[in-house]
Amino acid sequence: MIVFRTYNVIAPKFKIEDLVDGGIVAVRKAFGNGDFQEDDYLVGIAAKNATEVRETFEELLKLGFSFDDKSGSSDDFAVMAKEGIWWNVGWLVSNMEGCWFIADVEAPVR
């Protein structure tokens, strides 16, 4: 489970391994100095405000993730904020406590 912070940029590890040269090691290196969480399936990068979220987006794009400006969404990562999820992705389940990868046995039922 990734525990909620004010803003959380969430990515599944399988996407990281598919998209990022160097995989999870490269992502840890890029974001390891911040509030970085991970479980067996997900990585969560905390941000204090929308500006930091945008900076995290930009770093993820440099690493190989995609974001569709037209729809304002991505299937590679998601943002969980105090107001809720910014766009839905099929691989994420959440409640007031945090979020889980949909196949995690500890994930709540949708």
Beta strands, then each sheet from edge to edge (+ up, - down):
strand 1: 2-3
strand 2: 7-12
strand 3: 36-38
strand 4: 42-47
strand 5: 78-81
strand 6: 84-85
strand 7: 92-94
strand 8: 98-101
sheet 1: 1+ 8- 7+
sheet 2: 3+ 4- 2+ 5- 6+
end
